[in-house]
Amino acid sequence: MIESCYEHTFMESDNNRLPDVRFWSFYVVSVIFLYILISYFIWIDITGELNEIMNKISEQVRQGPLI
């Protein structure tokens, strides 16, 4: 009875390991880089009009009073 319980245990390994760490680290770094790059261009697009207004105000301040 005790011997029969060992008949179905796992004895051999397939040598299946996790994928290479370099591949996953490259993948993670690439995704983070793409996220930052895309968010930068979206930020520039959204705040472009505000930047123009700020530049106009800055130029008016540099010129001095309008009197």
Secondary structure, 3 states (H helix, E strand, C coil): CCHHHHCCCCCCCCCCCCCCHHHHHHHHHHHHHHHHHHHHHHHHHHHHHHHHHHHHHHHHHHHCCCC
